[in-house]
């Protein structure tokens, strides 16, 4: 398989984001976060111009996570509090338990929104005044991100379809007309 120039550029940008995340842990800097965020916005667009790589989406996701963890370490080193580390570390436990490719569109949406909010808080914790005011929201945003990650541990935990009544959720549908066969017996039609 020949290398595609678009893929090479996209992979280089994703790799740069990975390096920025690791560097943040050593040297806290808003500039490194901005570089990481900029490469995140650009690399996907460039990658879609060429042939898709089977590893591309996962590489991008892991680079995002390293950037977030690096930003959390940097914000903690700048006095942001250790609670900022909880959600980025919890994310690795969630990915170990459930593959992100199995997320429903609604789960993916909540994962992205809570991740963006988390990164905004981390940028605020690293930034000079007045952006530092964003760090005042660190505790509720971290709690929301942790709640989202906990919900992602269970397939379908973030409701994406019609809600069931409590009895249906516990015991399943009532086997009536049109219900599937149970242990080889046809559904009752006399109801």
C-alpha positions in Angstrom: 0.0 0.0 0.0 1.5 3.3 -1.1 1.7 6.1 1.4 -0.7 8.9 0.8 0.7 12.5 1.2 -2.5 13.6 3.0 -2.2 10.7 5.4 1.4 11.5 6.1 0.7 15.1 6.9 -2.3 14.2 9.0 -0.3 11.6 11.0 2.5 14.2 11.5 0.0 16.7 12.9 -1.5 14.0 15.2 2.0 13.1 16.3 2.8 16.7 17.0 -0.3 16.8 19.3 1.0 13.7 21.1 4.4 15.4 21.6 2.6 18.6 22.8 0.7 16.5 25.4 3.8 14.9 26.7 5.7 18.2 26.8 2.9 19.8 28.7 3.5 17.4 31.6 7.1 18.7 31.8 6.6 22.4 30.9 3.1 23.9 31.5 2.3 26.3 28.7 -0.8 27.7 27.1 1.0 27.8 23.8 1.5 24.0 23.8 -2.2 23.5 24.4 -3.1 25.9 21.6 -0.7 24.0 19.2 -2.4 20.7 20.3 -5.9 22.1 19.8 -5.0 23.6 16.4 -3.5 20.3 15.1 -6.7 18.5 16.3 -8.8 20.8 14.2 -6.6 20.5 11.1 -5.5 16.8 11.0 -9.0 15.2 10.5 -9.8 17.5 7.6 -6.5 16.7 5.9 -6.8 13.0 6.5 -10.2 12.9 4.9 -8.7 14.3 1.7 -6.7 11.1 1.1 -7.2 7.4 1.7 -8.5 6.4 5.1 -6.0 4.7 7.4 -7.4 1.9 9.6 -5.5 3.3 12.6 -6.3 7.0 11.9 -9.3 7.5 14.1 -7.8 5.6 17.1 -4.5 7.5 16.7 -6.4 10.8 16.7 -8.4 9.8 19.8 -5.3 8.7 21.8 -3.4 11.9 20.8 -6.4 13.9 22.1 -6.3 12.0 25.3 -2.6 12.4 25.9 -3.0 16.2 25.2 -5.9 16.3 27.8 -3.8 14.4 30.4 -0.8 16.6 29.7 -2.9 19.7 30.1 -4.4 18.3 33.4 -0.9 17.6 34.7 0.3 21.1 33.7 -2.8 22.7 35.3 -2.2 20.7 38.5 1.5 21.8 38.5 0.3 25.4 38.2 -1.9 25.0 41.3 -5.2 23.9 39.7 -5.8 21.1 42.2 -5.4 17.3 41.8 -9.1 16.8 41.0 -8.3 18.0 37.5 -6.4 14.7 37.0 -9.4 12.4 37.8 -11.3 12.6 34.5 -8.3 12.2 32.2 -7.1 9.2 34.1 -10.6 7.7 34.3 -10.9 7.9 30.5 -8.2 5.3 30.2 -10.1 2.9 32.5 -13.2 3.4 30.4 -11.4 2.7 27.1 -9.9 -0.4 28.7 -13.4 -1.6 29.5 -15.2 -0.5 26.3 -14.0 0.2 22.8 -15.0 3.8 21.8 -16.0 2.5 18.3 -19.0 0.9 20.0 -20.4 4.3 21.2 -23.8 5.3 19.9 -24.0 8.7 18.1 -25.6 10.1 21.3 -22.9 8.7 23.5 -20.2 10.1 21.1 -21.9 13.5 21.3 -21.9 13.5 25.2 -18.3 12.3 25.2 -17.2 15.1 22.9 -19.2 17.8 24.6 -17.9 16.9 28.1 -14.3 16.5 26.7 -14.4 20.0 25.1 -15.7 21.5 28.4 -12.9 19.7 30.3 -10.3 21.1 27.9 -11.7 24.6 28.2 -11.4 24.4 32.0 -7.8 23.1 31.6 -6.9 26.0 29.3 -8.5 28.4 31.7 -6.4 26.9 34.6 -3.2 27.5 32.5 -4.1 30.9 31.0 -3.5 34.3 32.4 -6.2 36.5 33.7 -9.2 36.8 32.7 -9.4 33.3 31.1 -8.3 31.9 34.5 -11.8 32.5 35.6 -12.8 29.4 33.6 -10.9 27.4 36.3 -13.7 28.3 38.7 -15.9 25.8 36.9 -13.3 23.0 37.4 -15.2 21.0 39.9 -18.6 20.9 38.2 -17.1 20.3 34.8 -14.9 17.5 36.2 -17.9 15.9 37.8 -19.9 16.1 34.6 -17.0 14.6 32.6 -16.7 11.8 35.2 -20.4 11.1 35.0 -20.3 10.9 31.2 -17.3 8.5 31.3 -19.1 6.3 33.9 -22.2 6.2 31.7 -20.1 5.1 28.8 -19.0 2.0 30.7 -22.4 0.5 29.9 -23.7 0.2 26.3 -26.7 2.3 25.9 -26.4 4.0 29.3 -26.8 7.4 27.6 -30.4 7.0 26.3 -30.5 7.0 22.6 -33.8 5.5 21.9 -37.3 5.5 23.3 -37.5 5.2 27.1 -38.9 2.0 28.6 -41.3 1.9 31.5 -39.6 0.6 34.7 -41.2 -2.9 34.4 -40.0 -3.3 30.8 -36.5 -2.2 31.7 -36.3 -4.8 34.5 -38.2 -7.7 32.9 -38.3 -7.1 29.2 -41.4 -6.7 27.0 -44.6 -8.5 27.8 -44.8 -11.6 25.5 -48.0 -10.8 23.7 -49.2 -10.5 20.1 -46.2 -10.1 17.8 -43.7 -10.8 20.6 -40.7 -13.0 19.6 -40.8 -16.7 20.4 -39.6 -17.7 23.8 -37.7 -21.0 24.0 -39.3 -22.3 20.9 -42.9 -21.6 21.8 -44.8 -19.3 19.5 -46.1 -16.0 20.8 -49.6 -16.1 22.3 -52.2 -14.8 19.9 -55.2 -15.0 22.2 -54.4 -11.8 24.0 
